[in-house]
């Protein structure tokens, strides 16, 4: 069950949700309750024969505050109908604040795995630092609602999935360690239209991908333009493409035109492959965030070298200088982008990143980890 609309697959949280559905379908038949917004884009039965989709209008029924602590009657009825008509061995609740439904499954004798995309309360805490006045107070109240929900409900799950070691450490403060498994964000070839071959790249083209309506990406772009792009005159040697939902509006909202020289925005694109596969480099200039960044895995898949902040690459088990280049200060960021003009360095980074991706960040690499987790004592006693 997930409030995310995983189809069409645009953006990190949708990639994660669609990937989990596909991963679970490799283990057995899946009854998937997903947002009704996916209804026009759901894959054909032939594409995912193991999955039966049950669209539900989460946005209509779930009130912003009440959804943290009260079961929704319509969703509860939806779940009960599925349980009544289909034998269910395991429930997987995906993302954010649906912990109050854990006991409902338990009452039907169904064990529950709870999946997280990140530590949502920690993201809210980061937003608090950026606001003032009523906006700050609103986020402060939201933060405490989220933390209360996490501590009240999440420990009831029989298994708990996180995407990074940092998120695991956060939840381990009040949850049994044996219940927690790290399954990082991952990708699979069917997501992309092109094969990941080494293609000629455009030496001037830099890309940053993401959802630019979220503050983490907005802050990253602002920092990069103000501290790196303009002061170091990178616009003389490169073109920067912002690829993804909200990028056009965000770029228009930056009032200083001098910061935007040779910066372009695509908005939502039909194919991420076509947008980034010929880039000289991908940048991840993030200073806030939680979880792991799918934008890094997508760059690795398309054989595009990366320059990132340490936080941007957080949760990716790679090393600076081997799999990507890490730069937390403006001077290093600009220097590394120029250094990627060295063909030997560029190829070494691409090759090592490609190997790392296939060892740890594909669906195939993580299927066995989930199977093993389900066989642990914490779940085997329930199943």
Secondary structure, DSSP 8 states (H G I E B T S, - for coil): -BSS--SS--SHHHHHHHHHHHHHHTTS-EEEEEEGGGGGG---TTTTTTEEEEEE-HHHH--TTGGGTS--HHHHHHHHHHHHHS--SEEEEESSS-GGGHHHHHHTT-EEEEE-SS-HHHHHHHHHTT--HHHHHHHHHHHHHHHHHHHHHGGGSSEEEESSHHHHHHHTTTS-GGGEEE----B-GGG-SS-------EEEEEEEES-TTSHHHHHHHHHHIIIIITTTTGGGT-EEEEESTTHHHHHHT---GGGGTTEEEEES-S-HHHHHTTEEEEEE--SS--S--HHHHHHHHTT--EEE-TTTTTT----BTTTBEE--SHHHHHHHHHHTTSHHHHHHHHHHHHHHHHHHSBHHHHHHHHHHHHTSHHHHTT-
